[in-house]
Amino acid sequence: MQTTMQRLKFISSFLPVVLLMAGCSIFQSKPEAPLPPEPPEAVEPAPIQMPPAARPADAVKPPEAVKLTDYSVLKPAGWEDVDGFKQDDLAKAWPAWLISCSTLKNRSEWQTACEAAERLGKPDHAAVKAYFKKHFNVYQTTNLDGSDSGLVTGYYQPLLKGSRQKSERYPYPLYTRPDDLISVELAALYPELANKRVRGRLIENRLVPYYNRAEIEMEPSPLQGRELIWVDDAVDLFFLHIQGSGIIQLENGEQIPVGYADQNGHSYQSIGRLLIERGELRLEQASMDGIKQWARNNLDKLRDLLNSNPSYVFFRELPAGLPGPIGALGVPILAERAVAIDPKHIPLGAPLFLSTTYPNSEKPLKRMMMAQDTGGAIKGGVRADFYWGAGYQAGKQAGAMKQRGRIWVLLPKEFKLQ
């Protein structure tokens, strides 16, 4: 039997071939945020349960090819250019920045700025403003076509009903990270491929794409024995995969926080967009509620629809009492102070200023945020997913958020873009 080190050496020697066979994917998969479930006081509809799965074909669609990190979308700017630098109370963003520094301080280009932040303690707005001006340079993000505005969506932590045991009421599992999932951080082999990775599994000394959603959900599942918890609604579980973290409420009232552990390496495909393309829903209907209603009316088509998104997320149980879910940076994220970004264009962990509007509103939303998360649908230089928090009200805001916005990124003066 091969050791882990032997496997990695084998993968390294054949990496150029591997890159043609298996794609790269990063962290949790979050598309344009859907609308939330009904509020707790409303009469809840019956959970959506699908007929048993038929065993799918063995064909696997190769994910996307690797793309290099490109910070060329970051254009030097002045502090006077930042829309929001004067409007936001910067002291309210400081706790989120200190959380970023808890891990960034271990990187040479961030060390000086983070050590200075720790010495400040709990500064007021003026002190925070002076700190960032002293230690950081400003860059405005652009898209690859040179434009400076883009889409801002929202996400949140949903609440699901579940059990520690499988039953007729709770038939749908959340899986933990499988032992045979191999993840290769490409930066360790090729520094120019920072923030990229290959995922797959070994078959007779060949690295092949990992099981897609259809293969994982067949009976019996190749992941049998890796179940973490069971939930009652197939569509709620699908949207938990999209959000990347959530809370499972047991029948005894206990709430279990769960978070992203890994992903199967396949690219995210939007089922809402697919329903629109098929003429099943209009654009304004393709929300969580609209998709759920479609599912109740089309149980015979539901499995095929869900399997059209080959991406699959694995979960872990999180400690109780965290201030928020764990983002891609590996730290808890705080409501209304964290965003998911594309790390190919914006360095993960960086402070940034977001200038947009509140959901379905022209009311300005200009705020310092922390780039502490990523998402499969968050692609491009001017693209952000705003974390609203947990529960129904947060979900209501997240589901309605599809605004235009601009972004300015703050990077330490020691940070080298090339």
N, C-alpha and C positions, 0 to 999 in steps of 0.2 A: 504493500500500500504506500502510495506517495505521501511524503510529508508536505505540510503547507509550504515550506521553503522550496521544495522541489517543484511544486506546482507553480509557484510564482516565477521561478527561474525558467520553467518551460513557457509560461505565458510571455515573459519578457522576450524570449528568443523568437517568438512567433508573433509579436505584437503587430507588425504591419499587416499580417494576414487577418489577425483578430479584428482590427479596426474596420476591415471590410465586411466582417460577418456580424459583429455585434455593436450596437450603438451606445452612446453615452447619454446618461440622464442624471439629473441632479435633484436630490431631495424630494420634498413632497410635491404632489401634483395639484395645482390649484388654478382652475380656469376663471373666467369671469364669474364672480361670486353669485350663487343662486339666492333666491328668496328663502326666508326661514320657514320652519314648520309652524303649525298653528300655535297660538299662545296656550300656556298650561290650562287656563280656565275654559278654553273652548272644548267642545265635544270632539274627541279625537277619532279620525277615521280608522278603520281596521288596517293593521299592518299589511304591506304588500308582500305577498309570498309567491314565489314562482313555482311552476311545475318542475319535477326532477329534471336534471340536465341529461341530455344525450351526450355520449362521448364524442368530442369534436375531432376533426381531422388533425393530423400531426404537423401540418405546415405552420411555420413560424415566419411572420413578416419581419425582415431585418429592420432595426431602428435606423435613425438618421446617422449620417457620417459625422465625424468629429469636426468641430469648428474651433479655431484658435481664439484665445482671449484677445479682445480688441478694446483698449482704453482710448483709442483715437477719437471716440465719440465725446470725450471729455475735453471741453474747450476752456482755456484760462479765462477767468472772469474776475471782477472786482467785488468787494463787499457791498458797494453801493448798487450792484446789479441784482443782488439777492432779494427776490420778492418774498418778504416775510421776516427778514432778519430784524426789522424794527417792530413788527406787530406781535410776534410770539413772545410769551414769557419763557425765556430760555431756561430759567431755574427749574421749570416743570419737566424739561427734557433731560436734566442732569442725571437723575437716577438711571434712566435707560442707557445713557452714555457710560456711566460707571459699570453697568452690566456688560456692555460691549468690551470695555477695557479689561475685564476680568480674564478674558482670553487673548485679546489683541496685544496686551502688554508683553506677551511672550514672543512677539515678532519684532525684529529689529527696527523696522521703519515706523512702528507705532509706539515703541517703548518710551521715548522721551515724553511724548504728549500724554500718555497714560500715567506715567509716574507723576507728572505735574498735576494731572486731574485728581489723583489720589491725595495729593498734599493739600488740595483746596478744601476738601471736606464737603460742606454744604453751602456753596456760594449762592449769592443772590444774582439777579438778572445781569446787573452791570459786570459782576466778576466773571460770569460765564461768557459774556460777550467779549470781554477783554482777553480771556483765556483762549478762545477760539481764534481771535484775530492774531494773537501772538504765535500760536503753534501751528496754524493751518493755512493752506492756500485754498482758494475757491475755484471750482470748475463747474460750468454749466453743461449738463448732459444734452446730447443731440441724438437724433436717429442717424442711421447709416446714410440716409439721403440728405442729411444736413438740417432737417427741420428740428425745431426745439420744443414741440409739444407732443403729448402722447396720451395713452389711455391710463386712467387710474381706476381700479376696481377695489373691492373690499372682501375680506374673509373674516371668519369668526370660529368659535368652538361650538359645535352642535351638541345637543343632548339626546342620547339614544337610550332605549330600554333594553336591558340585557340580563344575562344569567351566567353563572360560572359553569353551568351544565347545559348540554344540548337537550332540547325537547321539541315537541311539535310546535310549541309557541315560540321557541327561540332556536331556529334551525340554521342561522347564518353565522359563520365563524369569522372572527378577526384572527389572523395568523401572525405568529411571531416570526422573526427573521429565520429563514431556513438555513440549516447547516451547510447545504451544498451550494449556496449562493456565493459566487466568487466576485469580489469587487476589487478592481485594480485602479489605484490612483495614478493617473498618467503623469502627473507632475513629477513623481519620484523617478520616472524614467526619462521624460522629456519635459523640461521646465516650461517650454513654450505652450504646453497643453495644461496649464494651471486651471483648476476648477473643473476638469473633465475626468471622467472615469469610465471604465468598461465593466459591465456586469454580465455574468453568464454562469454556466455550469460545465463540468468536465464530462465528456463521453469518450471513452477510449483515447485519452490523452488529447482530445480536441476540445477547445473552448467554444461552446455554442450558446446562442441566446437562451436566456432563462425562460421558464414556462410563461406563456402569456395568460391573460385573464381566463380565456375559455378553457385552457388546459388545467389551470389551478382549480377551477370550479366544477370540473367533471367529477363523476362518481365512479370509483373512489378517487379522492383528490391525491395528487402526488405529495401534498403537504400534510396528509393525515397524521395526527399526533402533535402538530405544531399549533393547535388551537389555543388562543389566549382567553377568549370570552365569546359568548354567543349573543346575537341580537335578533329582534323580531321582524325587522323590515329590510327587505333587499335593497330598496332604493335609498333609504336612510343610510345604510352601510356604504353604498356607492358614493354618496355625497360626503361621508366621513373620509373616504379615500381622497376625495378632492380637497377637503379642508386640511387634512394631514394630522389633525388632532381633535379630540373631543372628550366628552364625559359620558360614561355608561352608568345609568342608574339601575341598581338592582331592585328586586321586589321588596327587600327589607329597608329601602331608602338609602342604602350606602351608594356613594358616588365614586366611581373609579375613573381617574384621569388616564387617558391613553394618548400616546404620541407616536410620531413617525419613528420607525426603526430602520427602514431601508425600502428599496423599491426594486422591481424586477428588471429595470433597464429598458423597458419599452416606452415609446413616446405616448403622451396623453392625447386622446382624441375626444373632442367635445360631443356628447350625445345630444345636447340641445341644438348645436349647429347641424348635426346629422338629421334630426327630426325636422328642422326647417328645410334642409335641402331635399328631403323626401316629400315635403308638402304635408307632413303630419301635424305640424304646429306652425303658427305664425310667429314672427320675431317677438312680439309682445307677450306671447304665451310661453315662451321657452324659459321659464323660471323653474325653481324647485317645485312650487305648487303646480305649475302647468305640466311639468314632466311627471309628477306623481299622479295627477289626474289621468294623463295619457296612459300611464302604466296600469292603473286600475281597469281601464277600458280595453287594454290590449295585453293581457297577461301572456297570451300565446306568442307575442312578439318581444316581450320584455327581455328575455335572456339574450336573444340575438342582438338587441339594442345595446345592452350593457357590455356584451362581449366585443362590440365594435370598438371599445376603448381597451386596447391590450395592456395598458399600464395597470400595475397592481402594487398596492402599498402594504408593507408589513408594519406591525405595531408593537409597542412595548408599554407595559404599565408604568406610569410615572409616580413619583412620590407625592403623597398628599401635601398640600400647603404651599406649593410653588406659586409665585406671583403670576404665572402665565405658562402657556405651553412652551416646549423647547423648540426653538427655531433652528434653521440650518447652521447658524453660527455656533450652536451647541449651548446656548444660554437661554434662560426664560425670557420671553418677550412680554412687554407691557402694553396694555390696551391703549390704543390711539397714540402710541409713540414708536411703533415698529412697522416696517414695510417689508414685503418681499420684493426683490429686484432680480435682474439678470446679472449674475456674477461675472459673466463674460465681458460686461461693459462697466459695471460699478463694483468696486471692491467690497466684498462681504464684510460687514461690521462698520462701514463708514457712516459718520453722521451726514445727514443731507437735509436740505430744505425743500419741502414739497409745497407748491403753490397750485391749489385746485379749488373746488367748491364742494359743499356738502351734497350728499345724494339728492337727486331730483330738485336741485336748488341752485340759485345764483349766489347764495351766501358764501363769501370767501372762506376757504379753509387753508390757512398759511401757517405751516408748523414745521419745527425741527423734528425730524424722525431719525430712526436708526435702521440701517439696512441689515437687518438681522435674520432675514429669511429668504428663501427662494421658492420657485414654483415652476412646474413643467409648462404652464401656459404663460409665464411671465418672461417674455422675450423682447429684447430691444433695449436701446439706450434710455429712452424716455418711456418707461413702463413701470408701474408700481401697483402692488396689492396692499391695501391699507388694513391693518389688523384692528378690528373694532372691539374685541373682547369676547366674552362667553355669554351664552344665553339668548333669549328671544329678542330683546331690544337690539343687541349687537348684531344678531342675524338680520334683523329688519334693515338696519343701516347698511350692512354689507351687501345684502341682496339688491338694494336699490342703487348701489354706487357704480356708475359708469360715466365718469366725468373726464374732461380733458384737463391736463395739468402740465406743469414744467418742474424741473428738478435741478437743484444745484448741489453738488457733492463737495464735502470738506475733506481734504486729505492732508496729513502731516507734511510739514515742509521737507521732511526726510524721504517722503514717498516718491519713488521713481516710477513714472508711467510706462517706461520702456524697459 
